[in-house]
C-alpha cells in the first residue's frame, strides 16, 4: 500500500512537471488574467511601469497586504547574540487580476522603487536563508530548459507562476503561508560582489527542500535582465533588535550590528 501511494504521488508529480501550467491548473488559462494579457504585449519598461502601478494600487492577493513576523538569533561583529525580528512579505511580489494571482519577475530598478514606496527594502542573501529556514511552504525548484531567449518570455513568467501555485496546492499548502524556495531572489548586498559591475542585478537562492541554494550570489547579468526564475520579496524597513526598533538600511550601515542581517 505504501509503495502504491508513493508511486501514485511520483506519477502525479512527474505529470505536473511535464505539463504546461495552464494544463496543470485547468481552471486557469492565460486569458483569465487581464493584467497578464496586457503585460505580455508591452516592452520591458512598459511592463515594469504597469506592474508598479498595479502593486501600488493594491491589486495584490489579500495575503500579500501584510507581513510575516520572523524572530531569529544572530551574532553581531563582536560575537554578541541578539534577538532579531524581521517583518517579511509571505511570498514574492504578486499581482491579482481577474482573481488570478501572477508572481511577477521584475528588474532591481522597479523592485527598488516599489520597495521604497512601501517603506521596504530587498533582502540580503542572509535574509533569504533566514526566510527559507522559517518557511512553512516550500517546493522543489522548477526550471525550464533554456532555449535562446525563452527564459525572458512573459508567457513563461506566467506559466512558471502557475506551476508554483500548483506545486504548493498539491502539497497541501495554503496561500499566505510563508513561502520560499520557488524563485531566485533579487537581493542587495552590503558590499558589491564585483566593484566593476555597477549596473547589474544580483540574484541568490532558489533553495532545494534540503536548504541548498541552486543559485549562489551572482551578478553576471545586466540590470535590465529579468527571467522567469527571478522573484522580488519585500522586507519591512522596521527591524527589531532585542526589542529596539532600527531601520533596515541603518542596520546594514552599523559598524557592529550589520552581521545580524548580512553575511558579507
C-alpha positions as CSV (number, residue, x, y, z in Angstrom):
1,X,0.0,0.0,0.0
2,X,2.8,2.4,0.9
3,X,4.6,1.6,-2.4
4,X,1.3,2.2,-4.2
5,X,0.8,5.6,-2.6
6,X,4.4,6.5,-3.2
7,X,4.2,5.5,-6.9
8,X,1.0,7.4,-7.3
9,X,2.5,10.5,-5.8
10,X,5.6,10.2,-8.0
11,X,3.4,9.8,-11.2
12,X,1.3,12.8,-10.2
13,X,4.4,15.0,-9.6
14,X,6.1,13.8,-12.8
15,X,2.9,14.7,-14.7
16,X,2.8,18.0,-13.0
17,X,6.4,18.8,-14.1
18,X,5.8,17.8,-17.7
19,X,2.6,19.7,-18.4
20,X,2.3,23.4,-19.1
21,X,0.9,25.4,-16.2
22,X,-2.3,26.2,-18.0
23,X,-3.0,22.5,-18.3
24,X,-1.9,21.7,-14.7
25,X,-4.5,24.1,-13.4
26,X,-7.3,23.6,-15.9
27,X,-9.5,26.3,-14.4
28,X,-6.8,29.0,-15.0
29,X,-5.9,30.0,-18.6
30,X,-3.7,32.8,-19.6
31,X,-6.7,34.7,-20.8
32,X,-8.2,34.6,-17.3
33,X,-5.7,37.2,-16.1
34,X,-6.3,40.7,-17.8
35,X,-3.1,42.1,-16.3
36,X,-1.0,39.3,-17.9
37,X,-2.8,39.8,-21.2
38,X,-1.7,43.4,-21.3
39,X,1.7,42.7,-19.7
40,X,2.8,40.3,-22.4
41,X,2.3,42.8,-25.2
42,X,4.5,45.6,-23.7
43,X,8.1,46.5,-23.7
44,X,10.2,45.8,-20.6
45,X,9.9,49.4,-19.5
46,X,6.2,49.5,-20.0
47,X,5.7,46.1,-18.2
48,X,7.6,47.4,-15.2
49,X,5.5,50.6,-15.0
50,X,2.3,48.6,-15.3
51,X,3.4,46.2,-12.5
52,X,4.4,49.2,-10.3
53,X,1.0,50.8,-10.8
54,X,-0.9,47.6,-10.1
55,X,1.0,46.8,-7.0
56,X,0.9,50.3,-5.6
57,X,-2.8,50.4,-6.3
58,X,-3.2,47.4,-4.0
59,X,-4.1,44.9,-6.8
60,X,-2.5,42.0,-5.0
61,X,-3.8,39.0,-3.1
62,X,-5.1,39.8,0.3
63,X,-2.4,37.7,2.0
64,X,0.2,39.9,0.3
65,X,-1.0,43.1,2.0
66,X,0.5,42.1,5.4
67,X,3.8,40.8,6.7
68,X,5.0,37.7,8.4
69,X,7.0,38.1,11.6
70,X,10.2,36.2,11.9
71,X,12.4,36.2,15.1
72,X,15.9,34.8,14.9
73,X,19.0,34.8,17.0
74,X,22.1,36.3,15.3
75,X,25.5,37.4,16.3
76,X,27.0,40.9,15.8
77,X,30.6,41.7,14.8
78,X,31.8,41.2,18.4
79,X,30.1,37.8,18.7
80,X,27.3,39.0,20.9
81,X,24.0,37.3,20.3
82,X,20.8,39.3,19.7
83,X,17.2,38.6,19.0
84,X,16.4,40.0,15.6
85,X,12.7,40.4,14.4
86,X,12.1,40.8,10.7
87,X,8.8,41.5,9.0
88,X,8.7,40.0,5.5
89,X,6.1,39.5,2.8
90,X,4.8,35.9,2.7
91,X,5.7,35.5,-0.9
92,X,7.2,37.2,-3.9
93,X,5.5,40.2,-5.4
94,X,2.2,39.1,-6.9
95,X,-0.4,40.9,-9.0
96,X,-4.0,39.8,-8.6
97,X,-6.1,40.3,-11.8
98,X,-9.3,38.5,-12.8
99,X,-9.0,36.6,-9.5
100,X,-5.8,35.1,-10.9
101,X,-2.5,35.6,-9.0
102,X,0.6,36.2,-11.0
103,X,4.1,36.2,-9.4
104,X,5.8,38.9,-11.5
105,X,9.6,38.8,-12.2
106,X,11.0,42.4,-12.1
107,X,14.2,44.2,-12.6
108,X,16.1,45.6,-9.5
109,X,15.3,49.1,-10.6
110,X,11.5,48.8,-10.4
111,X,11.8,46.4,-7.4
112,X,13.7,49.1,-5.6
113,X,11.1,51.7,-6.4
114,X,8.2,49.5,-5.2
115,X,10.1,48.7,-2.0
116,X,10.9,52.4,-1.3
117,X,7.2,53.4,-2.0
118,X,6.1,50.8,0.6
119,X,8.8,51.6,3.2
120,X,10.5,48.3,2.5
121,X,13.9,47.0,1.2
122,X,15.1,44.0,-0.7
123,X,16.6,41.1,1.2
124,X,20.2,40.3,1.6
125,X,21.3,36.7,0.8
126,X,21.5,36.1,4.6
127,X,17.9,37.1,5.0
128,X,16.9,34.9,2.1
129,X,18.4,32.0,4.0
130,X,16.6,33.0,7.2
131,X,13.3,33.2,5.4
132,X,13.8,29.7,3.9
133,X,14.7,28.3,7.3
134,X,11.4,29.7,8.7
135,X,9.2,28.9,5.7
136,X,6.0,27.0,6.1
137,X,5.7,26.2,2.4
138,X,8.5,25.2,0.1
139,X,8.6,23.4,-3.3
140,X,11.2,21.7,-5.4
141,X,12.6,24.4,-7.7
142,X,11.0,24.1,-11.2
143,X,13.1,25.1,-14.1
144,X,12.6,25.2,-17.9
145,X,15.3,24.1,-20.4
146,X,16.9,27.3,-21.7
147,X,16.3,27.8,-25.4
148,X,17.7,31.1,-26.9
149,X,15.7,33.9,-25.3
150,X,12.9,31.6,-24.0
151,X,13.6,32.4,-20.3
152,X,12.8,36.0,-21.0
153,X,9.4,35.3,-22.5
154,X,6.5,36.8,-20.5
155,X,4.4,33.7,-21.3
156,X,7.0,31.7,-19.4
157,X,6.7,34.2,-16.5
158,X,3.0,33.4,-16.2
159,X,3.3,29.7,-16.7
160,X,6.0,29.4,-14.1
161,X,3.9,31.3,-11.6
162,X,1.0,28.9,-12.1
163,X,3.3,25.8,-11.8
164,X,4.4,27.1,-8.4
165,X,0.8,27.6,-7.2
166,X,0.0,24.0,-8.5
167,X,3.0,22.6,-6.7
168,X,2.1,24.3,-3.4
169,X,-1.6,23.3,-3.7
170,X,-0.6,19.7,-4.4
171,X,1.5,19.7,-1.2
172,X,-1.5,21.0,0.8
173,X,0.0,24.5,1.3
174,X,-2.4,27.5,1.6
175,X,-1.9,31.0,0.2
176,X,-0.5,33.3,2.8
177,X,1.9,30.8,4.3
178,X,5.5,32.0,4.4
179,X,6.7,30.5,1.1
180,X,10.3,30.1,-0.1
181,X,12.5,28.2,-2.5
182,X,10.3,28.9,-5.5
183,X,12.3,31.7,-7.1
184,X,15.8,33.2,-7.2
185,X,15.6,36.3,-5.0
186,X,16.7,39.7,-6.3
187,X,18.9,40.8,-3.5
188,X,21.1,43.6,-2.2
189,X,24.5,43.2,-0.6
190,X,26.4,45.4,1.8
191,X,29.5,45.0,-0.3
192,X,29.1,44.6,-4.1
193,X,30.2,41.1,-5.3
194,X,32.2,42.8,-8.0
195,X,33.1,46.5,-7.7
196,X,33.3,46.8,-11.5
197,X,29.7,45.7,-12.0
198,X,27.7,48.8,-11.0
199,X,24.7,48.1,-13.3
200,X,24.0,44.5,-12.7
201,X,21.2,42.6,-11.0
202,X,22.3,40.4,-8.0
203,X,20.4,37.2,-7.5
204,X,20.6,34.4,-5.0
205,X,18.7,31.4,-3.7
206,X,16.2,29.1,-5.2
207,X,16.7,26.6,-2.4
208,X,16.1,22.9,-2.7
209,X,14.0,21.4,0.0
210,X,17.2,20.3,1.9
211,X,18.1,24.0,2.1
212,X,20.8,24.1,-0.6
213,X,20.6,27.1,-2.8
214,X,20.8,26.3,-6.5
215,X,21.9,29.9,-7.2
216,X,24.9,31.3,-5.4
217,X,25.3,35.1,-5.2
218,X,25.6,36.1,-8.8
219,X,25.9,39.5,-10.6
220,X,26.7,38.4,-14.1
221,X,23.5,39.8,-15.7
222,X,23.0,43.4,-16.6
223,X,20.3,45.0,-14.5
224,X,17.7,45.0,-17.4
225,X,17.9,41.2,-17.5
226,X,14.9,39.5,-15.9
227,X,13.8,35.9,-16.5
228,X,11.0,33.6,-15.2
229,X,13.1,32.4,-12.3
230,X,13.5,35.8,-10.6
231,X,11.3,36.9,-7.7
232,X,11.1,40.0,-5.6
233,X,10.4,39.8,-1.9
234,X,9.9,42.9,0.2
235,X,11.3,43.2,3.7
236,X,9.8,45.9,6.0
237,X,12.3,48.6,6.9
238,X,11.2,48.1,10.5
239,X,13.6,45.7,12.3
240,X,13.6,44.9,16.0
241,X,16.9,44.1,17.7
242,X,16.4,43.0,21.3
243,X,13.1,44.9,21.2
244,X,14.6,48.1,19.9
245,X,13.5,49.4,16.6
246,X,16.0,50.0,13.8
247,X,15.7,51.0,10.2
248,X,16.8,48.1,7.9
249,X,19.3,50.3,6.0
250,X,20.6,51.7,9.2
251,X,21.4,48.2,10.4
252,X,23.3,47.5,7.2
253,X,25.5,50.5,7.8
254,X,26.0,49.9,11.5
255,X,29.7,49.0,12.2
256,X,28.8,46.4,14.8
257,X,25.3,45.2,14.1
258,X,25.5,44.7,10.3
259,X,26.2,40.9,10.6
260,X,22.7,40.5,12.1
261,X,21.2,40.8,8.6
262,X,24.1,40.5,6.2
263,X,26.8,37.8,5.6
264,X,29.2,39.9,3.6
